[in-house]
Structures are given as structure tokens and as C-alpha cells.
């Protein structure tokens, strides 16, 4: 017997979202809800925020760039140089 359903796509094959919610971005940056919205309204959120109707969206590309710049520098020296 043949199945008419298509196989589920592999998670790695699914496209990553281009934008995420403001709250999700705030959580990734360690910010609370109130602070996140206050910074967005004031235009002081650490990365670009889009206003789409009554919603906020944060482009993932800018958030990744910000997180790559602010993450602690770990593993930059070979183990033989530590000590």
C-alpha cells in the first residue's frame, strides 16, 4: 500500500525566520518585557526594530550581529597558551 502523505521536512531544511517578535529579541538580550517595549518606543532598542501595524518585529540578521559582537570571547587562545 502506498502513502499519499508527504514526508516531514528535515528541520535543517526549513527556512529560518527573517524577523522575530520584539519580546523574543528582548529575552535573548536579557531584557524584561517593560524595558523591551520602553526601549523600542523610545527608539533606543540595541538593534533595528520594525513597526508593522500595531506590532514590533526585529530582523534576525541585526540581532545576530549584535549578539556576535557582545558575546564573551571564549576559546580564543589555544589551551597550550593558557595558564
C-alpha positions in Angstrom: 0.0 0.0 0.0 1.3 3.5 -0.8 1.0 6.5 1.3 -0.3 9.7 0.0 1.3 11.9 2.7 4.5 13.7 2.0 7.4 13.1 4.4 8.0 15.7 7.0 10.8 18.0 6.1 14.0 17.9 8.0 14.4 20.8 10.5 17.7 21.9 8.8 15.8 22.3 5.5 13.3 24.7 7.0 14.0 28.3 6.3 14.9 30.4 9.3 12.6 33.4 10.1 13.7 36.8 8.8 12.2 38.6 11.8 11.2 37.6 15.4 9.0 39.2 17.9 10.2 42.1 20.0 9.7 40.1 23.2 11.7 37.2 21.8 14.6 39.6 20.9 14.4 41.2 24.3 14.6 37.8 26.1 17.7 36.9 24.0 19.3 40.2 25.2 18.3 39.5 28.8 15.7 42.3 28.9 12.3 42.2 30.6 9.0 43.0 28.9 8.6 46.5 30.2 12.2 47.5 29.4 12.0 46.0 26.0 8.9 47.9 25.0 10.1 51.1 26.6 13.4 51.0 24.6 11.5 50.2 21.3 9.1 53.1 21.8 11.9 55.5 22.5 13.9 54.3 19.5 16.7 53.0 21.8 16.5 49.3 21.4 20.0 47.9 20.8 19.2 46.8 17.2 16.8 47.7 14.5 13.1 47.4 15.3 10.4 47.4 12.6 6.9 48.7 13.4 4.4 46.7 11.3 0.9 48.0 12.1 0.5 47.7 15.8 3.3 45.1 16.2 7.0 45.2 16.5 9.4 42.9 14.7 13.2 42.6 15.0 15.2 41.5 11.9 17.2 38.4 12.9 20.2 39.5 10.9 20.8 42.6 13.0 20.1 40.7 16.3 22.7 38.1 15.4 25.2 40.7 14.5 24.6 42.4 17.9 24.9 39.1 19.8 28.1 38.1 17.9 29.6 41.4 19.0 28.6 41.2 22.6 29.2 37.5 23.4 32.2 36.8 25.7 35.4 35.9 24.0 35.8 32.3 24.9 38.3 29.8 23.4 40.3 32.5 21.6 43.6 31.2 23.0 44.9 27.6 22.4 44.9 25.5 25.6 48.7 25.4 25.5 48.9 29.2 26.0 46.5 29.3 29.0 47.9 29.2 32.4 
